[in-house]
């Protein structure tokens, strides 16, 4: 696992940081228009949804039921 960086108050890998930047760009989100708390919550929310998606795909691909 790669080194983690703090991005808007949330630790993530450089790959996650690039994916988040792409997400922001595609959605037209201007981080400078948000407060620090809003930025942190946006990053946390995005990271949670990404983690849930990855877990969902992994479970489906291994045919494991929970």
TORTORPA-857983 format. One line per field, with one value per residue (C-alpha): y, x, z. Coordinates in Angstrom, 2 decimals, always signed. Layout:
! TORTORPA-857983
north	Y_...
east	X_...
up	Z_...
END
This chain:
! TORTORPA-857983
north	+0.00_+3.45_+6.33_+8.25_+12.00_+14.29_+15.84_+18.35_+16.75_+13.13_+10.57_+8.93_+7.39_+9.30_+7.16_+8.04_+11.69_+11.55_+9.78_+12.42_+15.21_+13.58_+13.26_+16.97_+17.99_+15.89_+17.27_+20.86_+21.17_+24.25_+23.41_+27.08_+27.83_+25.38_+25.79_+23.55_+21.39_+21.04_+20.07_+17.42_+15.99_+15.90_+13.97_+11.55_+10.98_+10.34_+7.98_+6.01_+5.64_+4.54_+1.99_+0.62_+0.28_-1.53_-3.92_-4.54_-5.39_-7.66_-9.57_-10.02_-11.21_-13.85_-14.96_-14.49_-13.64_-11.79
east	+0.00_+1.26_+2.08_-0.94_-1.34_-3.78_-6.20_-8.70_-8.26_-8.66_-5.89_-5.82_-3.35_-2.05_-4.27_-7.35_-6.30_-6.14_-9.52_-11.04_-9.61_-11.21_-14.53_-14.40_-13.58_-16.38_-18.92_-17.70_-17.05_-15.04_-13.46_-12.64_-16.37_-16.77_-15.83_-13.10_-15.74_-17.72_-14.55_-13.67_-17.20_-17.26_-13.97_-15.13_-18.42_-16.70_-14.19_-16.95_-18.93_-15.79_-14.90_-18.46_-18.39_-15.04_-16.25_-19.47_-17.58_-15.16_-18.00_-19.84_-16.70_-15.98_-19.62_-19.49_-22.70_-22.84
up	+0.00_-0.88_+1.37_+2.61_+2.32_+4.10_+1.61_+3.02_+6.45_+5.27_+4.76_+1.33_-1.09_-4.10_-6.36_-4.29_-4.43_-8.25_-8.42_-6.14_-8.31_-11.37_-9.50_-8.52_-12.07_-13.58_-11.10_-11.40_-7.66_-6.69_-3.34_-2.64_-2.38_+0.52_+4.18_+5.62_+7.34_+4.09_+2.20_+4.77_+4.74_+0.93_+0.84_+3.57_+1.79_-1.55_+0.04_+1.82_-1.41_-3.27_-0.58_-0.56_-4.36_-4.33_-1.59_-3.52_-6.71_-4.82_-3.16_-6.48_-8.24_-5.58_-5.23_-1.46_+0.33_+3.60
END
